[in-house]
Each structure stands twice: as C-alpha cells, then as structure tokens.
Amino acid sequence: MLLLLALVAMPLIVAITRANELFALRISQGRLSLVRGRIPPRLFEDIGDVLRRAGVEKASLRAVSENGRAAVRGDLPAVVMQRLRNTISLWPVAKIRNASMKRSRS
C-alpha cells in the first residue's frame, strides 16, 4: 500500500518542484544543451560563453522563478555562479517564459 501511494504521489511531487522552473541546462564535454523548458537564444549563448570561459566541462543548471525574478541553481564554483546570476538577472521572467528556443522532441 505504501509503495502504491509513493508511485501515485511521485509525479505530483515532481510537478510541484518544477512548477517554478523556467529551464534546465546540461553541459557535457563542454557542449551546452537544453534539457527542459524554454530559453531565449541570446541568453543560451551568454550562458554558454560564461561556462566556456570558466572551463566548465560538465554541469547541470536550472533557472527558476523566485519572487518574480529569474534565479539560477547549480553546483559550480561561487565565481561562476555569480557570473551566471549576473547574466540571467538581465532577463525578465516573462521574456524567458515566452522564448522561442525550446527543447526539440526527438
């Protein structure tokens, strides 16, 4: 019974935790890709530039909406995270949500 409850609740838990997510990115072997959501192409390029300059080869990043502003989450050195926060702070949440670049379904 507990296992059944966990299986039923899992999609709801995932949906709640992703409700404020704008996009998720992955960088692997120095190549940046969009995992979920939408992102303006220019912001995608700017984030890629920050990661390349920092020499990041592998990481996962999420952008979320917090108090009406975009915030970035990830496990990178503090200086890289600050550069990413500075980059994403220039973009209003509405522009990110209405971006043209979205993950292709393949």
Phi and psi in degrees as GROMACS dihedral restraints (atoms count N, CA, C in turn):
[ dihedral_restraints ]
;  ai    aj    ak    al  type     phi  dphi    fc
    3     4     5     6     1   -65.1    20    10
    4     5     6     7     1   -38.6    20    10
    6     7     8     9     1   -64.4    20    10
    7     8     9    10     1   -41.3    20    10
    9    10    11    12     1   -63.2    20    10
   10    11    12    13     1   -43.0    20    10
   12    13    14    15     1   -61.7    20    10
   13    14    15    16     1   -41.7    20    10
   15    16    17    18     1   -63.9    20    10
   16    17    18    19     1   -41.0    20    10
   18    19    20    21     1   -65.7    20    10
   19    20    21    22     1   -37.2    20    10
   21    22    23    24     1   -73.0    20    10
   22    23    24    25     1   -37.6    20    10
   24    25    26    27     1   -77.7    20    10
   25    26    27    28     1   -25.5    20    10
   27    28    29    30     1   -56.8    20    10
   28    29    30    31     1   -49.5    20    10
   30    31    32    33     1   -60.8    20    10
   31    32    33    34     1   -35.3    20    10
   33    34    35    36     1   -66.2    20    10
   34    35    36    37     1   -42.0    20    10
   36    37    38    39     1   -63.4    20    10
   37    38    39    40     1   -44.1    20    10
   39    40    41    42     1   -63.1    20    10
   40    41    42    43     1   -43.5    20    10
   42    43    44    45     1   -62.5    20    10
   43    44    45    46     1   -40.6    20    10
   45    46    47    48     1   -66.3    20    10
   46    47    48    49     1   -43.1    20    10
   48    49    50    51     1   -70.0    20    10
   49    50    51    52     1   -24.7    20    10
   51    52    53    54     1   -96.4    20    10
   52    53    54    55     1     1.3    20    10
   54    55    56    57     1   -59.9    20    10
   55    56    57    58     1   -35.0    20    10
   57    58    59    60     1   -99.5    20    10
   58    59    60    61     1     6.6    20    10
   60    61    62    63     1   -75.5    20    10
   61    62    63    64     1   131.8    20    10
   63    64    65    66     1   -90.9    20    10
   64    65    66    67     1   -47.0    20    10
   66    67    68    69     1  -161.8    20    10
   67    68    69    70     1   162.6    20    10
   69    70    71    72     1  -129.6    20    10
   70    71    72    73     1   135.7    20    10
   72    73    74    75     1  -122.8    20    10
   73    74    75    76     1   153.8    20    10
   75    76    77    78     1  -134.1    20    10
   76    77    78    79     1   137.0    20    10
   78    79    80    81     1  -117.7    20    10
   79    80    81    82     1   124.9    20    10
   81    82    83    84     1  -137.0    20    10
   82    83    84    85     1   128.0    20    10
   84    85    86    87     1    52.9    20    10
   85    86    87    88     1    38.5    20    10
   87    88    89    90     1    77.5    20    10
   88    89    90    91     1     3.4    20    10
   90    91    92    93     1  -107.7    20    10
   91    92    93    94     1   123.3    20    10
   93    94    95    96     1   -88.9    20    10
   94    95    96    97     1   136.1    20    10
   96    97    98    99     1  -141.2    20    10
   97    98    99   100     1   151.1    20    10
   99   100   101   102     1   -86.9    20    10
  100   101   102   103     1   123.7    20    10
  102   103   104   105     1   -94.1    20    10
  103   104   105   106     1   -45.8    20    10
  105   106   107   108     1  -145.8    20    10
  106   107   108   109     1   153.5    20    10
  108   109   110   111     1    89.1    20    10
  109   110   111   112     1  -161.3    20    10
  111   112   113   114     1  -128.1    20    10
  112   113   114   115     1   149.3    20    10
  114   115   116   117     1  -151.2    20    10
  115   116   117   118     1   136.5    20    10
  117   118   119   120     1   -61.7    20    10
  118   119   120   121     1   135.8    20    10
  120   121   122   123     1   -53.0    20    10
  121   122   123   124     1   -38.4    20    10
  123   124   125   126     1   -65.8    20    10
  124   125   126   127     1   -39.9    20    10
  126   127   128   129     1   -66.2    20    10
  127   128   129   130     1   -40.2    20    10
  129   130   131   132     1   -58.3    20    10
  130   131   132   133     1   -45.1    20    10
  132   133   134   135     1   -65.0    20    10
  133   134   135   136     1   -41.9    20    10
  135   136   137   138     1   -64.5    20    10
  136   137   138   139     1   -41.2    20    10
  138   139   140   141     1   -64.8    20    10
  139   140   141   142     1   -42.4    20    10
  141   142   143   144     1   -58.6    20    10
  142   143   144   145     1   -41.1    20    10
  144   145   146   147     1   -61.8    20    10
  145   146   147   148     1   -45.5    20    10
  147   148   149   150     1   -59.8    20    10
  148   149   150   151     1   -45.2    20    10
  150   151   152   153     1   -68.3    20    10
  151   152   153   154     1   -39.7    20    10
  153   154   155   156     1   -64.3    20    10
  154   155   156   157     1   -46.2    20    10
  156   157   158   159     1   -62.0    20    10
  157   158   159   160     1   -31.2    20    10
  159   160   161   162     1   -84.0    20    10
  160   161   162   163     1    -6.7    20    10
  162   163   164   165     1    74.1    20    10
  163   164   165   166     1    25.3    20    10
  165   166   167   168     1   -74.9    20    10
  166   167   168   169     1   125.4    20    10
  168   169   170   171     1  -102.5    20    10
  169   170   171   172     1   -28.9    20    10
  171   172   173   174     1  -149.1    20    10
  172   173   174   175     1   127.1    20    10
  174   175   176   177     1  -172.0    20    10
  175   176   177   178     1   163.2    20    10
  177   178   179   180     1  -125.3    20    10
  178   179   180   181     1   137.8    20    10
  180   181   182   183     1  -131.2    20    10
  181   182   183   184     1   148.8    20    10
  183   184   185   186     1  -131.4    20    10
  184   185   186   187     1   141.5    20    10
  186   187   188   189     1  -111.3    20    10
  187   188   189   190     1   132.8    20    10
  189   190   191   192     1  -128.5    20    10
  190   191   192   193     1   159.0    20    10
  192   193   194   195     1   -94.9    20    10
  193   194   195   196     1   121.6    20    10
  195   196   197   198     1  -130.2    20    10
  196   197   198   199     1   120.3    20    10
  198   199   200   201     1    53.0    20    10
  199   200   201   202     1    38.5    20    10
  201   202   203   204     1    79.3    20    10
  202   203   204   205     1     6.6    20    10
  204   205   206   207     1  -126.2    20    10
  205   206   207   208     1   153.8    20    10
  207   208   209   210     1   -80.9    20    10
  208   209   210   211     1   136.5    20    10
  210   211   212   213     1  -131.8    20    10
  211   212   213   214     1   150.3    20    10
  213   214   215   216     1  -112.2    20    10
  214   215   216   217     1   141.8    20    10
  216   217   218   219     1  -125.3    20    10
  217   218   219   220     1   138.3    20    10
  219   220   221   222     1   178.5    20    10
  220   221   222   223     1   170.0    20    10
  222   223   224   225     1  -112.9    20    10
  223   224   225   226     1    76.5    20    10
  225   226   227   228     1  -128.6    20    10
  226   227   228   229     1   165.2    20    10
  228   229   230   231     1   -55.8    20    10
  229   230   231   232     1   150.3    20    10
  231   232   233   234     1   -55.3    20    10
  232   233   234   235     1   -40.3    20    10
  234   235   236   237     1   -66.0    20    10
  235   236   237   238     1   -36.3    20    10
  237   238   239   240     1   -70.4    20    10
  238   239   240   241     1   -43.2    20    10
  240   241   242   243     1   -61.6    20    10
  241   242   243   244     1   -37.9    20    10
  243   244   245   246     1   -65.4    20    10
  244   245   246   247     1   -40.8    20    10
  246   247   248   249     1   -63.2    20    10
  247   248   249   250     1   -39.8    20    10
  249   250   251   252     1   -66.4    20    10
  250   251   252   253     1   -41.1    20    10
  252   253   254   255     1   -61.5    20    10
  253   254   255   256     1   -42.0    20    10
  255   256   257   258     1   -62.6    20    10
  256   257   258   259     1   -39.8    20    10
  258   259   260   261     1   -68.1    20    10
  259   260   261   262     1   -48.3    20    10
  261   262   263   264     1   -73.9    20    10
  262   263   264   265     1   -24.4    20    10
  264   265   266   267     1   -66.0    20    10
  265   266   267   268     1   -17.5    20    10
  267   268   269   270     1   -77.1    20    10
  268   269   270   271     1    -9.2    20    10
  270   271   272   273     1  -110.2    20    10
  271   272   273   274     1   122.0    20    10
  273   274   275   276     1   -66.6    20    10
  274   275   276   277     1   147.9    20    10
  276   277   278   279     1   -55.7    20    10
  277   278   279   280     1   -40.5    20    10
  279   280   281   282     1   -60.5    20    10
  280   281   282   283     1   -39.4    20    10
  282   283   284   285     1   -68.6    20    10
  283   284   285   286     1   -34.5    20    10
  285   286   287   288     1   -70.2    20    10
  286   287   288   289     1   -45.9    20    10
  288   289   290   291     1   -61.6    20    10
  289   290   291   292     1   -31.3    20    10
  291   292   293   294     1   -99.4    20    10
  292   293   294   295     1    19.7    20    10
  294   295   296   297     1   -65.7    20    10
  295   296   297   298     1   154.9    20    10
  297   298   299   300     1   -86.2    20    10
  298   299   300   301     1   -25.4    20    10
  300   301   302   303     1   -85.4    20    10
  301   302   303   304     1   118.6    20    10
  303   304   305   306     1  -133.6    20    10
  304   305   306   307     1   161.7    20    10
  306   307   308   309     1   -64.4    20    10
  307   308   309   310     1   129.7    20    10
  309   310   311   312     1   -78.3    20    10
  310   311   312   313     1   144.5    20    10
  312   313   314   315     1   -90.6    20    10
  313   314   315   316     1   107.5    20    10
